[in-house]
Amino acid sequence: MIDGKARFKRLVKDRSFRWGCGQFWVDGVNFVHKAMERGWTLETLVYVPEKLDTDFKKNLVFRVDKSKKMPVGIETYKMLSSREEIQGVGAVFAMKYQKEVDTQGFAVVIEHPANPGNLGSIMRSMVAFGIKNLNIVNPGVDPFSPEVVRSSMGAIFYTNIVIWDGLGKISEAAQNHLNLAAVLRQGEDLKKFSAGLAEKDKIWLWLGNEAKGLSGHVQRLCQFKVTIPISKEVDSLNLAEAATVFLYELGI
């Protein structure tokens, strides 16, 4: 049987282990607070007693039942954190996601995301502009990896994540929506498209893999191809930048 500390380390490093137990690691008192406030199921609160140096930290730790918290030493916590200066408060939460369901309202769909920083940043932009539904088409980066959680700046806890195993079932669900392919060089001007759009709440905005872009299957699926006009001096925007522009224009 794996002891608590070894289990925490595996949750940080091992994707298969995370999904096998349905739990993930969250580092940082603000992120832990957001998850708790949003009703995510807390499994274990991990803290360094000598790092409880603010009332905010102390109050958060005090709120958690004794049976669900574990004090650890500074060196142990450093092995769980990517920060140079640790906050000393983290937690294990149960994953919260839906499996292959058709949600209502505006949604972002990412086909085979590869970069955890981009995925987390897209979550952050989604929540900033009032979009909550995120469809992830596997295979792709783990949305519950520490890198994604950190780059989302806690936005993951406000995001409705739907996981799809390949394009089969999501292609069927897409028939219920206005499907929009996000492209950078060819397509209708985003501003003009947005101005003439009456049913924003029915949009699925499709974004492709950072290296390969959207597959031919998805491009054929989408009724609209929309572009962000950019200077010829720049080859492209990265996925998170492009998503942010689209979400700003189309957000409801």
C-alpha positions in Angstrom: 0.0 0.0 0.0 1.4 3.5 -0.9 1.8 5.9 2.0 0.3 9.4 1.8 3.5 11.2 0.9 4.4 8.8 -1.9 0.9 9.0 -3.2 1.0 12.8 -3.4 4.3 12.6 -5.4 2.7 10.2 -7.9 -0.3 12.4 -8.3 2.1 15.2 -9.3 4.2 13.1 -11.8 2.1 10.2 -13.0 -0.9 10.8 -15.3 -2.0 7.2 -15.3 -2.0 7.1 -11.5 -4.1 10.4 -11.4 -6.7 8.9 -13.6 -6.6 5.6 -12.0 -7.6 7.1 -8.6 -9.6 10.0 -10.1 -7.6 12.6 -8.0 -5.2 15.4 -8.8 -2.8 17.7 -6.9 -3.4 21.4 -6.5 -0.5 23.6 -5.3 -1.1 27.0 -3.7 -3.5 28.4 -1.1 -5.5 30.6 -3.5 -6.1 27.7 -5.9 -7.1 25.4 -3.0 -9.5 28.1 -1.7 -11.1 28.5 -5.2 -11.6 24.8 -5.5 -13.2 24.6 -2.0 -15.5 27.6 -2.7 -16.6 26.0 -6.0 -17.5 22.7 -4.2 -14.8 20.5 -5.6 -14.4 17.4 -3.3 -11.4 17.8 -1.1 -9.6 14.5 -0.4 -6.6 15.7 1.6 -5.2 19.1 2.6 -1.4 19.2 2.8 0.3 22.0 4.7 3.6 23.0 6.2 2.9 24.3 9.8 5.7 26.8 9.8 4.4 28.3 6.5 1.1 29.2 7.9 2.2 32.8 8.0 -1.0 34.6 7.1 -4.5 34.7 8.6 -5.9 33.6 5.2 -3.8 30.4 5.3 -4.6 29.7 8.9 -8.3 30.1 8.4 -8.4 27.9 5.4 -6.5 25.1 7.2 -8.7 25.6 10.3 -11.9 25.1 8.2 -10.8 21.6 7.1 -11.7 18.6 9.3 -8.7 17.1 11.1 -9.2 13.7 9.4 -8.6 15.4 6.0 -5.5 17.3 6.6 -1.8 16.3 6.8 1.1 18.4 8.0 4.4 17.8 6.2 7.9 19.2 6.4 9.3 21.9 4.1 11.5 19.4 2.1 8.6 17.1 1.5 6.4 19.9 0.3 9.1 21.2 -2.1 9.0 17.8 -3.9 5.3 18.5 -4.6 5.7 22.1 -5.8 7.2 23.7 -8.9 7.6 27.0 -7.1 10.9 28.2 -5.9 9.2 29.9 -2.9 6.6 27.4 -1.6 3.4 28.7 -0.1 3.1 25.5 2.0 -0.5 24.8 1.3 -1.8 22.4 -1.3 -4.4 19.7 -1.6 -5.6 16.6 -3.4 -9.1 17.0 -5.0 -11.3 14.5 -6.8 -11.5 15.1 -10.5 -14.7 16.7 -11.8 -15.6 16.2 -15.5 -18.2 14.8 -17.8 -17.8 12.0 -20.3 -19.0 12.5 -23.9 -22.1 14.7 -23.1 -23.6 17.4 -25.2 -23.7 20.6 -23.1 -25.9 23.6 -23.7 -24.5 27.0 -24.6 -21.3 28.4 -26.1 -18.4 25.9 -25.9 -14.8 25.6 -26.8 -13.6 22.3 -28.4 -9.9 21.5 -28.5 -8.8 18.7 -30.8 -5.8 16.8 -29.3 -4.3 19.7 -27.2 -0.5 19.2 -26.7 0.7 22.1 -24.6 -0.4 22.2 -20.9 0.4 25.9 -20.7 -1.9 26.8 -23.6 -4.7 24.6 -22.3 -4.6 26.3 -18.9 -4.4 29.7 -20.4 -7.4 29.0 -22.6 -9.4 28.0 -19.5 -8.4 31.3 -18.0 -9.6 33.3 -21.0 -12.8 31.3 -21.2 -13.8 32.1 -17.7 -12.7 35.7 -18.1 -15.2 36.1 -21.0 -18.1 34.1 -19.6 -17.5 30.8 -21.3 -17.7 27.7 -19.1 -18.0 24.6 -21.4 -14.7 23.0 -22.5 -14.6 19.9 -24.7 -11.3 18.1 -25.0 -10.8 15.5 -27.7 -8.3 12.8 -26.7 -5.6 11.9 -27.1 -4.3 15.1 -25.6 -2.6 16.7 -22.6 -4.1 15.9 -19.2 -6.3 18.8 -18.1 -5.7 17.8 -14.4 -1.9 18.0 -14.6 -0.2 20.4 -12.2 1.0 22.4 -15.2 -2.5 23.0 -16.5 -3.9 23.8 -13.1 -1.2 26.3 -12.5 -1.4 28.0 -15.9 -5.2 28.2 -15.6 -4.7 30.4 -12.4 -7.6 28.5 -10.8 -10.0 28.9 -13.8 -10.2 25.2 -14.0 -12.4 25.2 -11.0 -15.0 27.4 -12.9 -14.8 25.2 -16.1 -17.2 22.5 -17.1 -14.8 19.9 -18.7 -16.1 17.3 -21.1 -13.8 14.6 -22.2 -14.3 12.8 -25.6 -12.4 9.7 -26.7 -11.8 10.6 -30.3 -14.0 12.4 -32.9 -16.7 9.8 -33.3 -19.4 10.8 -30.8 -18.5 14.5 -30.6 -19.0 14.7 -34.4 -22.6 13.5 -33.8 -23.1 16.0 -31.0 -21.7 18.8 -33.2 -24.8 18.5 -35.4 -26.7 20.4 -32.7 -24.5 23.4 -32.8 -23.1 26.2 -35.0 -19.6 24.9 -35.6 -16.8 27.4 -36.1 -13.3 26.6 -37.0 -10.7 29.0 -35.7 -8.0 29.7 -38.4 -5.5 32.5 -38.8 -4.9 33.1 -42.5 -7.9 32.0 -44.5 -11.6 32.6 -43.7 -14.1 35.2 -42.8 -12.9 38.2 -40.8 -13.7 37.5 -37.1 -15.1 41.0 -36.4 -17.5 40.9 -39.3 -18.5 37.3 -38.5 -19.1 38.3 -34.8 -21.1 41.4 -35.8 -23.5 39.4 -37.9 -24.0 36.4 -35.6 -27.3 36.2 -33.8 -27.0 32.9 -31.9 -23.7 33.0 -30.0 -25.0 30.7 -27.4 -25.1 27.9 -29.9 -21.5 28.2 -31.0 -18.8 25.5 -30.7 -15.5 27.1 -31.3 -13.0 24.4 -32.6 -9.3 24.9 -31.9 -6.6 22.5 -33.3 -3.4 20.9 -32.0 -0.6 23.4 -31.7 1.6 21.6 -34.2 -0.9 20.1 -36.6 -3.9 22.4 -36.5 -7.4 21.1 -37.1 -7.8 17.8 -38.8 -9.5 17.7 -42.2 -12.5 15.9 -40.6 -13.1 18.8 -38.2 -12.7 21.4 -41.0 -15.3 19.6 -43.0 -17.6 19.5 -40.0 -17.5 23.2 -39.4 -20.0 25.4 -41.2 -17.8 28.5 -40.7 -14.1 29.2 -41.1 -13.1 32.4 -39.4 -9.7 34.2 -39.3 -7.9 36.8 -37.2 -6.3 39.3 -39.5 -2.7 39.8 -38.4 0.3 41.6 -39.7 2.4 39.9 -42.4 5.4 40.5 -40.2 4.1 37.8 -37.8 3.6 34.2 -39.0 1.0 33.2 -36.5 -0.4 33.5 -33.0 -0.1 30.7 -30.6 -3.1 28.7 -29.7 -3.9 30.4 -26.4 -3.4 33.9 -27.9 -5.7 33.1 -30.8 -8.3 31.6 -28.5 -8.3 34.7 -26.3 -9.0 36.9 -29.3 -11.9 34.7 -30.5 -13.4 34.5 -27.0 -13.2 38.3 -26.5 -15.1 38.8 -29.8 -17.6 36.0 -29.3 -18.0 35.9 -25.5 -21.4 36.4 -24.1 
